[in-house]
Amino acid sequence: MNDTCSKAEHLLNSVFDGAGFELRASALESEAGCLLSIDGTDSGLLLNQGGELLDALQQILNQALGRTLPKGQRLVCDANNYRAAREAELRAMAQHAARQVRTTSSAFVFGPMDSSERRVIHLSLAEEQDLVTESIGEGNARRLRVTLKIPASQ
């Protein structure tokens, strides 16, 4: 794991240097894998368009080096604590959806989300005994639906 984390840090810094970005990646190992924290005056570029460039860098790293990680671990890129803030926002959205579903008894469907964002919501509501979450749709249009659980006796 240490070697993979180090390689990911080196690869990112090489990309940043080659592109002329004022960015520096530093790697930190965690239980979930390797967190690559990116800092510098150009970090805002990574967060434009909902963090698309940050997501793209993470995807490239996971494609290039992810196979060398232990099962269940992954490489995560973050800049300006964006991931933590987005996760907190998604958890709040999940709680809002839960309240809506309970109040109206109607399904709540989130807009298109990538798999990591859907996963945060699934996990946020996993302990809610009266609710069910499911991913629906295909590809980039994949969404998450929250509904009331139908009791088994009905």
N, CA, C and O of each residue as an XYZ file, in Angstrom:
616
protein
N       0.824     -1.194      0.000
C       0.000      0.000      0.000
C       0.868      1.257      0.000
O       0.611      2.182     -0.770
N       1.856      1.301      0.824
C       2.732      2.456      0.934
C       3.330      2.802     -0.426
O       3.409      3.974     -0.794
N       3.746      1.790     -1.165
C       4.345      2.001     -2.480
C       3.332      2.602     -3.454
O       3.667      3.511     -4.214
N       2.111      2.105     -3.434
C       1.062      2.619     -4.311
C       0.747      4.070     -3.981
O       0.600      4.898     -4.880
N       0.645      4.374     -2.716
C       0.356      5.737     -2.272
C       1.473      6.682     -2.731
O       1.208      7.782     -3.217
N       2.686      6.249     -2.572
C       3.836      7.046     -2.984
C       3.861      7.255     -4.495
O       4.157      8.353     -4.965
N       3.551      6.203     -5.257
C       3.511      6.308     -6.716
C       2.414      7.282     -7.153
O       2.611      8.072     -8.076
N       1.263      7.220     -6.491
C       0.157      8.114     -6.833
C       0.540      9.568     -6.582
O       0.248     10.442     -7.400
N       1.187      9.824     -5.465
C       1.646     11.175     -5.141
C       2.628     11.667     -6.206
O       2.517     12.793     -6.689
N       3.569     10.830     -6.559
C       4.572     11.188     -7.571
C       3.920     11.449     -8.933
O       4.262     12.415     -9.615
N       2.985     10.587     -9.323
C       2.304     10.741    -10.608
C       1.535     12.064    -10.665
O       1.626     12.796    -11.650
N       0.786     12.362     -9.617
C       0.041     13.620     -9.595
C       0.974     14.831     -9.677
O       0.731     15.764    -10.443
N       2.030     14.802     -8.889
C       2.957     15.935     -8.901
C       3.642     16.092    -10.250
O       3.933     17.214    -10.666
N       3.903     14.991    -10.938
C       4.472     15.057    -12.282
C       3.494     15.696    -13.263
O       3.886     16.508    -14.101
N       2.217     15.323    -13.153
C       1.184     15.909    -14.012
C       1.080     17.405    -13.748
O       1.032     18.202    -14.685
N       1.046     17.785    -12.482
C       0.919     19.204    -12.134
C       2.118     20.008    -12.646
O       1.959     21.097    -13.197
N       3.322     19.452    -12.454
C       4.532     20.136    -12.940
C       4.504     20.272    -14.460
O       4.804     21.335    -15.004
N       4.144     19.195    -15.131
C       4.119     19.187    -16.591
C       3.088     20.148    -17.163
O       3.291     20.721    -18.233
N       1.979     20.324    -16.447
C       0.920     21.219    -16.920
C       1.148     22.661    -16.487
O       0.432     23.565    -16.918
N       2.136     22.872    -15.643
C       2.419     24.216    -15.168
C       1.463     24.693    -14.094
O       1.333     25.898    -13.876
N       0.792     23.772    -13.418
C      -0.115     24.143    -12.333
C       0.663     24.392    -11.049
O       1.651     23.717    -10.762
N       0.204     25.359    -10.293
C       0.768     25.627     -8.965
C       0.023     24.753     -7.961
O      -0.792     25.237     -7.175
N       0.322     23.458     -8.005
C      -0.337     22.475     -7.146
C       0.682     21.479     -6.633
O       1.676     21.196     -7.302
N       0.436     20.947     -5.447
C       1.278     19.928     -4.847
C       0.381     18.892     -4.185
O      -0.524     19.240     -3.427
N       0.632     17.624     -4.473
C      -0.115     16.527     -3.846
C       0.719     15.934     -2.726
O       1.935     15.781     -2.849
N       0.047     15.602     -1.632
C       0.713     14.872     -0.547
C      -0.188     13.714     -0.154
O      -1.398     13.874      0.008
N       0.419     12.551     -0.005
C      -0.331     11.325      0.253
C      -0.357     10.989      1.735
O       0.614     11.200      2.462
N      -1.498     10.462      2.161
C      -1.692     10.016      3.532
C      -2.454      8.706      3.494
O      -3.541      8.637      2.920
N      -1.903      7.677      4.094
C      -2.589      6.391      4.126
C      -3.690      6.413      5.166
O      -3.542      6.995      6.240
N      -4.817      5.759      4.824
C      -5.938      5.657      5.760
C      -6.528      4.257      5.662
O      -6.078      3.443      4.855
N      -7.538      3.977      6.488
C      -8.188      2.666      6.457
C      -8.847      2.411      5.104
O      -8.889      1.275      4.630
N      -9.361      3.475      4.488
C     -10.074      3.339      3.216
C      -9.146      3.257      2.020
O      -9.588      2.934      0.917
N      -7.868      3.544      2.216
C      -6.910      3.506      1.119
C      -5.888      4.599      1.248
O      -5.188      4.696      2.256
N      -5.802      5.428      0.221
C      -4.807      6.490      0.173
C      -5.501      7.806     -0.149
O      -6.167      7.928     -1.178
N      -5.346      8.784      0.727
C      -5.891     10.118      0.501
C      -4.794     11.000     -0.053
O      -3.730     11.139      0.550
N      -5.055     11.594     -1.201
C      -4.109     12.505     -1.829
C      -4.665     13.917     -1.687
O      -5.601     14.311     -2.382
N      -4.070     14.654     -0.779
C      -4.496     16.017     -0.522
C      -3.747     16.948     -1.463
O      -2.518     16.924     -1.522
N      -4.486     17.764     -2.195
C      -3.897     18.641     -3.204
C      -4.057     20.090     -2.751
O      -5.164     20.553     -2.473
N      -2.940     20.786     -2.683
C      -2.941     22.176     -2.246
C      -2.178     23.033     -3.240
O      -1.315     22.548     -3.973
N      -2.512     24.312     -3.250
C      -1.795     25.257     -4.099
C      -2.725     26.326     -4.625
O      -3.944     26.240     -4.482
N      -2.133     27.333     -5.234
C      -2.913     28.479     -5.710
C      -3.871     28.116     -6.842
O      -4.841     28.837     -7.075
N      -3.622     27.029     -7.541
C      -4.499     26.611     -8.635
C      -5.543     25.573     -8.212
O      -6.203     24.984     -9.068
N      -5.699     25.345     -6.921
C      -6.618     24.283     -6.478
C      -8.064     24.553     -6.871
O      -8.846     23.615     -7.028
N      -8.425     25.806     -7.031
C      -9.778     26.122     -7.467
C     -10.118     25.547     -8.833
O     -11.278     25.240     -9.106
N      -9.111     25.399     -9.697
C      -9.332     24.817    -11.026
C      -9.875     23.393    -10.922
O     -10.673     22.964    -11.756
N      -9.441     22.668     -9.901
C      -9.871     21.278     -9.729
C     -11.324     21.176     -9.304
O     -11.958     20.137     -9.484
N     -11.858     22.269     -8.732
C     -13.197     22.226     -8.158
C     -14.265     22.834     -9.060
O     -15.453     22.767     -8.744
N     -13.853     23.426    -10.178
C     -14.830     23.964    -11.130
C     -15.738     22.857    -11.635
O     -15.358     21.686    -11.655
N     -16.940     23.238    -12.040
C     -17.911     22.281    -12.591
C     -18.177     21.118    -11.629
O     -18.248     19.964    -12.052
N     -18.322     21.420    -10.353
C     -18.638     20.381     -9.367
C     -17.502     19.414     -9.119
O     -17.740     18.259     -8.767
N     -16.273     19.863     -9.295
C     -15.125     19.011     -9.011
C     -14.812     18.008    -10.097
O     -14.204     16.973     -9.826
N     -15.220     18.296    -11.333
C     -15.009     17.341    -12.431
C     -13.541     16.995    -12.647
O     -13.207     15.827    -12.847
N     -12.665     17.988    -12.609
C     -11.247     17.723    -12.827
C     -10.676     16.895    -11.673
O      -9.862     15.998    -11.891
N     -11.099     17.196    -10.466
C     -10.678     16.409     -9.300
C     -11.122     14.958     -9.461
O     -10.350     14.035     -9.202
N     -12.370     14.762     -9.891
C     -12.888     13.409    -10.129
C     -12.114     12.707    -11.244
O     -11.829     11.513    -11.150
N     -11.775     13.448    -12.296
C     -11.040     12.861    -13.416
C      -9.652     12.406    -12.979
O      -9.204     11.323    -13.356
N      -8.968     13.233    -12.181
C      -7.645     12.837    -11.670
C      -7.754     11.585    -10.810
O      -6.921     10.683    -10.905
N      -8.776     11.536     -9.979
C      -8.980     10.369     -9.116
C      -9.251      9.123     -9.956
O      -8.735      8.045     -9.659
N     -10.056      9.272    -10.999
C     -10.357      8.149    -11.893
C      -9.094      7.633    -12.575
O      -8.876      6.424    -12.649
N      -8.267      8.540    -13.071
C      -7.026      8.150    -13.728
C      -6.125      7.394    -12.758
O      -5.572      6.350    -13.103
N      -5.980      7.917    -11.553
C      -5.132      7.250    -10.555
C      -5.652      5.861    -10.231
O      -4.875      4.909    -10.148
N      -6.957      5.739    -10.046
C      -7.514      4.430     -9.705
C      -7.391      3.448    -10.856
O      -7.202      2.253    -10.629
N      -7.494      3.935    -12.098
C      -7.304      3.050    -13.246
C      -5.846      2.612    -13.366
O      -5.556      1.453    -13.662
N      -4.942      3.548    -13.135
C      -3.514      3.255    -13.296
C      -2.946      2.439    -12.132
O      -2.125      1.548    -12.345
N      -3.375      2.738    -10.912
C      -2.729      2.137     -9.735
C      -3.672      1.369     -8.816
O      -3.214      0.672     -7.911
N      -4.955      1.481     -9.027
C      -5.940      0.888     -8.118
C      -5.845     -0.614     -7.976
O      -6.167     -1.161     -6.922
N      -5.412     -1.279     -9.017
C      -5.320     -2.754     -8.960
C      -4.285     -3.249     -7.957
O      -4.319     -4.402     -7.528
N      -3.369     -2.364     -7.591
C      -2.319     -2.778     -6.655
C      -2.738     -2.571     -5.197
O      -1.995     -2.928     -4.282
N      -3.919     -1.997     -4.978
C      -4.421     -1.784     -3.615
C      -5.122     -3.029     -3.098
O      -5.655     -3.814     -3.883
N      -5.123     -3.214     -1.785
C      -5.910     -4.320     -1.222
C      -7.397     -4.140     -1.531
O      -7.866     -3.017     -1.718
N      -8.125     -5.240     -1.584
C      -9.558     -5.206     -1.902
C     -10.294     -4.246     -0.970
O     -10.082     -4.245      0.242
N     -11.159     -3.433     -1.564
C     -11.962     -2.494     -0.786
C     -11.306     -1.147     -0.540
O     -11.937     -0.238     -0.002
N     -10.045     -1.010     -0.928
C      -9.363      0.268     -0.731
C      -9.269      1.001     -2.068
O      -9.329      0.394     -3.137
N      -9.121      2.323     -1.976
C      -9.048      3.109     -3.201
C      -8.222      4.360     -2.981
O      -7.883      4.716     -1.852
N      -7.911      5.010     -4.071
C      -7.187      6.279     -4.049
C      -8.227      7.401     -4.105
O      -9.107      7.397     -4.966
N      -8.121      8.351     -3.194
C      -9.074      9.463     -3.127
C      -8.301     10.770     -3.229
O      -7.371     11.009     -2.459
N      -8.688     11.614     -4.181
C      -8.091     12.939     -4.330
C      -9.007     13.971     -3.692
O     -10.224     13.924     -3.866
N      -8.416     14.901     -2.954
C      -9.199     15.970     -2.337
C      -8.432     17.281     -2.425
O      -7.203     17.300     -2.362
N      -9.168     18.370     -2.570
C      -8.579     19.711     -2.586
C      -9.478     20.630     -1.772
O     -10.700     20.598     -1.910
N      -8.874     21.436     -0.935
C      -9.610     22.393     -0.096
C     -10.734     21.731      0.699
O     -11.770     22.348      0.946
N     -10.530     20.484      1.096
C     -11.505     19.733      1.893
C     -12.846     19.565      1.164
O     -13.891     19.426      1.800
N     -12.806     19.579     -0.156
C     -14.009     19.478     -0.981
C     -14.782     18.191     -0.716
O     -16.004     18.221     -0.570
N     -14.084     17.071     -0.655
C     -14.767     15.775     -0.478
C     -15.530     15.717      0.842
O     -16.677     15.271      0.878
N     -14.902     16.162      1.917
C     -15.561     16.141      3.226
C     -16.791     17.050      3.226
O     -17.837     16.685      3.762
N     -16.663     18.225      2.628
C     -17.793     19.153      2.566
C     -18.916     18.573      1.710
O     -20.088     18.672      2.070
N     -18.559     17.969      0.581
C     -19.577     17.376     -0.302
C     -20.263     16.208      0.389
O     -21.474     16.038      0.252
N     -19.512     15.400      1.127
C     -20.111     14.269      1.838
C     -21.104     14.769      2.885
O     -22.187     14.202      3.027
N     -20.752     15.809      3.611
C     -21.669     16.383      4.600
C     -22.932     16.906      3.910
O     -24.039     16.742      4.423
N     -22.759     17.532      2.754
C     -23.904     18.033      1.988
C     -24.804     16.877      1.539
O     -26.029     16.975      1.617
N     -24.201     15.792      1.074
C     -24.978     14.629      0.633
C     -25.723     13.981      1.790
O     -26.859     13.538      1.623
N     -25.095     13.918      2.965
C     -25.773     13.361      4.137
C     -26.982     14.212      4.526
O     -28.032     13.681      4.889
N     -26.828     15.532      4.447
C     -27.947     16.432      4.733
C     -29.062     16.235      3.697
O     -30.243     16.237      4.044
N     -28.685     16.067      2.436
C     -29.671     15.820      1.386
C     -30.402     14.504      1.635
O     -31.607     14.406      1.401
N     -29.682     13.501      2.106
C     -30.293     12.209      2.409
C     -31.330     12.349      3.523
O     -32.417     11.776      3.436
N     -30.999     13.101      4.559
C     -31.944     13.303      5.663
C     -33.163     14.094      5.196
O     -34.282     13.813      5.624
N     -32.958     15.075      4.328
C     -34.071     15.829      3.767
C     -34.995     14.895      2.967
O     -36.216     14.948      3.108
N     -34.402     14.053      2.139
C     -35.185     13.102      1.345
C     -35.974     12.168      2.256
O     -37.137     11.875      1.981
N     -35.356     11.699      3.332
C     -36.035     10.799      4.276
C     -37.262     11.493      4.883
O     -38.336     10.901      4.979
N     -37.086     12.754      5.288
C     -38.225     13.497      5.855
C     -39.340     13.655      4.823
O     -40.517     13.486      5.142
N     -38.965     13.980      3.586
C     -39.959     14.157      2.518
C     -40.746     12.871      2.277
O     -41.972     12.899      2.167
N     -40.045     11.758      2.197
C     -40.693     10.479      1.924
C     -41.637     10.120      3.067
O     -42.753      9.662      2.826
N     -41.204     10.322      4.291
C     -42.054     10.011      5.444
C     -43.279     10.924      5.506
O     -44.368     10.485      5.878
N     -43.100     12.169      5.147
C     -44.193     13.144      5.204
C     -45.219     12.922      4.098
O     -46.424     12.988      4.341
N     -44.741     12.658      2.886
C     -45.636     12.575      1.726
C     -45.988     11.145      1.315
O     -46.924     10.934      0.544
N     -45.250     10.173      1.822
C     -45.381      8.769      1.414
C     -45.100      8.570     -0.078
O     -45.452      7.540     -0.653
N     -44.468      9.558     -0.686
C     -44.097      9.469     -2.101
C     -42.587      9.285     -2.228
O     -41.819      9.702     -1.362
N     -42.187      8.661     -3.310
C     -40.762      8.450     -3.562
C     -40.064      9.788     -3.762
O     -40.658     10.745     -4.258
N     -38.809      9.841     -3.373
C     -37.950     10.999     -3.620
C     -36.853     10.512     -4.554
O     -36.177      9.527     -4.254
N     -36.668     11.193     -5.685
C     -35.650     10.786     -6.648
C     -34.621     11.904     -6.773
O     -34.958     13.035     -7.123
N     -33.378     11.581     -6.487
C     -32.277     12.527     -6.642
C     -31.935     12.666     -8.113
O     -32.244     11.784     -8.913
N     -31.303     13.762     -8.468
C     -30.815     13.955     -9.825
C     -29.659     13.004    -10.104
O     -29.231     12.270     -9.214
N     -29.152     13.014    -11.334
C     -28.035     12.128    -11.679
C     -26.842     12.346    -10.752
O     -26.480     13.480    -10.440
N     -26.236     11.235    -10.319
C     -25.078     11.263     -9.416
C     -24.112     10.177     -9.820
O     -24.502      9.163    -10.399
N     -22.837     10.396     -9.507
C     -21.869      9.330     -9.745
C     -21.984      8.300     -8.613
O     -22.650      8.537     -7.605
N     -21.339      7.187     -8.798
C     -21.494      6.071     -7.860
C     -21.033      6.411     -6.450
O     -21.637      5.947     -5.483
N     -19.979      7.209     -6.309
C     -19.495      7.529     -4.972
C     -20.493      8.401     -4.213
O     -20.643      8.259     -2.999
N     -21.172      9.300     -4.919
C     -22.180     10.133     -4.262
C     -23.416      9.319     -3.904
O     -23.975      9.489     -2.821
N     -23.846      8.442     -4.797
C     -24.990      7.570     -4.480
C     -24.662      6.698     -3.285
O     -25.519      6.453     -2.435
N     -23.445      6.235     -3.216
C     -23.020      5.367     -2.102
C     -23.148      6.092     -0.761
O     -23.590      5.493      0.220
N     -22.769      7.370     -0.707
C     -22.872      8.145      0.534
C     -24.329      8.181      0.998
O     -24.611      8.013      2.184
N     -25.242      8.399      0.065
C     -26.658      8.476      0.430
C     -27.185      7.101      0.840
O     -27.912      6.984      1.826
N     -26.821      6.061      0.086
C     -27.223      4.697      0.471
C     -26.784      4.407      1.907
O     -27.578      3.934      2.721
N     -25.525      4.691      2.211
C     -24.997      4.400      3.544
C     -25.632      5.283      4.613
O     -25.840      4.834      5.741
N     -25.942      6.531      4.274
C     -26.559      7.447      5.237
C     -27.935      6.956      5.669
O     -28.347      7.169      6.809
N     -28.639      6.303      4.761
C     -30.000      5.863      5.055
C     -30.112      4.361      5.316
O     -31.213      3.843      5.497
N     -28.993      3.674      5.334
C     -28.998      2.217      5.479
C     -29.630      1.744      6.786
O     -30.232      0.671      6.820
N     -29.508      2.511      7.846
C     -30.040      2.113      9.153
C     -31.504      2.501      9.345
O     -32.108      2.152     10.360
N     -32.073      3.213      8.390
C     -33.473      3.637      8.485
C     -34.359      2.441      8.144
O     -34.438      2.033      6.985
N     -35.017      1.888      9.140
C     -35.786      0.652      8.974
C     -37.009      0.809      8.071
O     -37.475     -0.163      7.476
N     -37.524      2.029      7.974
C     -38.749      2.241      7.204
C     -38.502      2.704      5.771
O     -39.454      2.946      5.029
N     -37.238      2.830      5.374
C     -36.913      3.343      4.048
C     -36.090      2.357      3.228
O     -35.371      1.514      3.766
N     -36.216      2.487      1.915
C     -35.432      1.689      0.970
C     -34.785      2.661     -0.008
O     -35.427      3.598     -0.482
N     -33.507      2.430     -0.307
C     -32.831      3.217     -1.342
C     -32.450      2.281     -2.477
O     -32.072      1.130     -2.257
N     -32.557      2.799     -3.697
C     -32.145      1.999     -4.844
C     -31.649      2.914     -5.954
O     -32.172      4.008     -6.165
N     -30.634      2.443     -6.651
C     -30.129      3.177     -7.804
C     -30.955      2.769     -9.009
O     -31.246      1.591     -9.216
N     -31.331      3.771     -9.807
C     -32.150      3.518    -10.995
C     -31.521      4.231    -12.184
O     -30.786      5.205    -12.018
N     -31.811      3.743    -13.373
C     -31.285      4.371    -14.582
C     -29.985      3.725    -15.027
O     -29.537      2.717    -14.481
N     -29.400      4.348    -16.040
C     -28.190      3.792    -16.654
C     -27.138      4.863    -16.851
O     -27.464      6.034    -17.042
N     -25.889      4.469    -16.806
C     -24.769      5.348    -17.143
C     -24.743      6.648    -16.368
O     -24.943      6.659    -15.153
N     -24.495      7.760    -17.076
C     -24.401      9.070    -16.446
C     -25.741      9.582    -15.934
O     -25.780     10.542    -15.165
N     -26.834      8.956    -16.347
C     -28.161      9.379    -15.900
C     -28.624      8.586    -14.679
O     -29.782      8.701    -14.279
N     -27.748      7.788    -14.085
C     -28.112      6.961    -12.942
C     -28.478      7.848    -11.753
O     -27.755      8.785    -11.414
N     -29.608      7.537    -11.130
C     -30.146      8.323    -10.019
C     -30.359      7.426     -8.813
O     -30.160      6.213     -8.875
N     -30.765      8.043     -7.722
C     -31.051      7.288     -6.510
C     -32.469      7.616     -6.070
O     -32.849      8.785     -5.997
N     -33.256      6.572     -5.774
C     -34.640      6.734     -5.344
C     -34.766      6.269     -3.894
O     -34.229      5.228     -3.514
N     -35.481      7.052     -3.096
C     -35.760      6.713     -1.699
C     -37.264      6.515     -1.592
O     -38.036      7.387     -1.991
N     -37.686      5.371     -1.053
C     -39.114      5.066     -0.886
C     -39.356      4.472      0.497
O     -38.429      4.031      1.177
N     -40.620      4.473      0.893
C     -40.997      3.778      2.123
C     -40.900      2.280      1.891
O     -41.237      1.779      0.818
N     -40.436      1.578      2.908
C     -40.361      0.122      2.821
C     -41.780     -0.442      2.989
O     -42.514     -0.037      3.890
N     -42.142     -1.353      2.139
C     -43.444     -1.988      2.237
C     -43.323     -3.146      3.219
O     -42.476     -4.020      3.033
N     -44.154     -3.172      4.263
C     -44.067     -4.265      5.239
C     -44.267     -5.614      4.560
O     -45.030     -5.726      3.601
N     -43.583     -6.630      5.059
C     -43.602     -7.965      4.458
C     -44.995     -8.589      4.499
O     -45.307     -9.430      3.656
N     -45.834     -8.206      5.445
C     -47.156     -8.827      5.592
C     -48.159     -8.325      4.578
O     -49.266     -8.858      4.505
N     -47.813     -7.315      3.790
C     -48.772     -6.788      2.803
C     -48.586     -7.407      1.465
O     -49.309     -7.076      0.526
